[in-house]
Amino acid sequence: MNETLKVLETRRSVRKFKSDPIPDDVLDQILTAGTYAPTGMGQQSPVIIVVNDRKTRDAIAAKNAEIGGWDKGFDPFYGAPTILLVAAKKRPTDVYDGSCVICNLMNAAWSLGVGSCWIHRAKEELESDFGKQLLRSLGIEGDYVGVGHVALGYPDGEIPPAKPRKSDWIYRV
Ligand SMILES: Cc1cc2nc3c(=O)[nH]c(=O)nc-3n(C[C@H](O)[C@H](O)[C@H](O)COP(=O)(O)O)c2cc1C
């Protein structure tokens, strides 16, 4: 099996992270891979918001937990030191575009030994005043839909094995 296929098969969602920061050169490679994802009509509708600042990261976590209905203390990003928030400019393929970006980010991360987990509720987050203010503070103007987050960091502990693949994944004609 070649290295690309190995990465695609062995990436798993990581739900316990070390606090060690991701070095800038590693993070940059992951982000660049995200920007090369396919997008509808090549419009590159998504943006990737990189959150390393602890205060902002924790504020996003608190909002996400509130939307999810969890207890105040619960960190929906599982202690990850970095959060990537992917949003996309509203257009017919916005969520598809952003989803391709997130998959590129997660697979690129894993190819570099960095663990990740897709974390939901970005849509509700960016519909809230909190999310709108975050976009405004970054100078992101216009109508954006939240697609998802990537919790990013070095895994703390074993990577769980993948569940067996269901038997009816593939149909051939
Ligand atoms: C659209 C989407 C939303 C997800 N949201 C969450 C989430 O909010 N929290 C979480 O822990 N995992 C989340 N996940 C991760 C899935 O639970 C995970 O991918 C799935 O269980 C398969 O495990 P694997 O990634 O290790 O193959 C999400 C995945 C996707 C694709």
The ligand as an SDF file (V2000), in Angstrom:
LIG
                    3D

 31 33  0  0  0  0  0  0  0  0999 V2000
  -19.8960   15.8810    9.8670 C   0  0  0  0  0  0  0  0  0  0  0  0
  -19.1670   15.2800   11.0370 C   0  0  0  0  0  0  0  0  0  0  0  0
  -19.3770   15.7760   12.3050 C   0  0  0  0  0  0  0  0  0  0  0  0
  -18.6990   15.2590   13.4080 C   0  0  0  0  0  0  0  0  0  0  0  0
  -18.8630   15.8310   14.6350 N   0  0  0  0  0  0  0  0  0  0  0  0
  -18.1810   15.3540   15.6880 C   0  0  0  0  0  0  0  0  0  0  0  0
  -18.2740   15.9840   16.9660 C   0  0  0  0  0  0  0  0  0  0  0  0
  -18.9430   16.9930   17.1370 O   0  0  0  0  0  0  0  0  0  0  0  0
  -17.5800   15.4410   17.9900 N   0  0  0  0  0  0  0  0  0  0  0  0
  -16.8140   14.3180   17.8530 C   0  0  0  0  0  0  0  0  0  0  0  0
  -16.2130   13.8690   18.8280 O   0  0  0  0  0  0  0  0  0  0  0  0
  -16.6630   13.7190   16.6510 N   0  0  0  0  0  0  0  0  0  0  0  0
  -17.3210   14.2050   15.5650 C   0  0  0  0  0  0  0  0  0  0  0  0
  -17.1600   13.6380   14.3350 N   0  0  0  0  0  0  0  0  0  0  0  0
  -16.2270   12.4990   14.1770 C   0  0  0  0  0  0  0  0  0  0  0  0
  -16.9650   11.1850   13.9250 C   0  0  0  0  0  0  0  0  0  0  0  0
  -17.6100   10.7780   15.0980 O   0  0  0  0  0  0  0  0  0  0  0  0
  -15.9390   10.1400   13.4340 C   0  0  0  0  0  0  0  0  0  0  0  0
  -15.3870   10.5550   12.2170 O   0  0  0  0  0  0  0  0  0  0  0  0
  -16.5820    8.7710   13.2710 C   0  0  0  0  0  0  0  0  0  0  0  0
  -16.9660    8.2330   14.5100 O   0  0  0  0  0  0  0  0  0  0  0  0
  -15.6520    7.7780   12.5850 C   0  0  0  0  0  0  0  0  0  0  0  0
  -14.4390    7.6530   13.2790 O   0  0  0  0  0  0  0  0  0  0  0  0
  -13.0280    7.8940   12.5760 P   0  0  0  0  0  0  0  0  0  0  0  0
  -12.9470    9.3510   12.2120 O   0  0  0  0  0  0  0  0  0  0  0  0
  -12.0180    7.4970   13.6010 O   0  0  0  0  0  0  0  0  0  0  0  0
  -12.9740    7.0440   11.3420 O   0  0  0  0  0  0  0  0  0  0  0  0
  -17.8060   14.1640   13.2190 C   0  0  0  0  0  0  0  0  0  0  0  0
  -17.5790   13.6780   11.9290 C   0  0  0  0  0  0  0  0  0  0  0  0
  -18.2170   14.2250   10.8560 C   0  0  0  0  0  0  0  0  0  0  0  0
  -17.9090   13.7130    9.4680 C   0  0  0  0  0  0  0  0  0  0  0  0
  1  2  1  0
  2  3  1  0
  2 30  2  0
  3  4  2  0
  4  5  1  0
  4 28  1  0
  5  6  2  0
  6  7  1  0
  6 13  1  0
  7  8  2  0
  7  9  1  0
  9 10  1  0
 10 11  2  0
 10 12  1  0
 12 13  2  0
 13 14  1  0
 14 15  1  0
 14 28  1  0
 15 16  1  0
 16 17  1  0
 16 18  1  0
 18 19  1  0
 18 20  1  0
 20 21  1  0
 20 22  1  0
 22 23  1  0
 23 24  1  0
 24 25  2  0
 24 26  1  0
 24 27  1  0
 28 29  2  0
 29 30  1  0
 30 31  1  0
M  END
$$$$
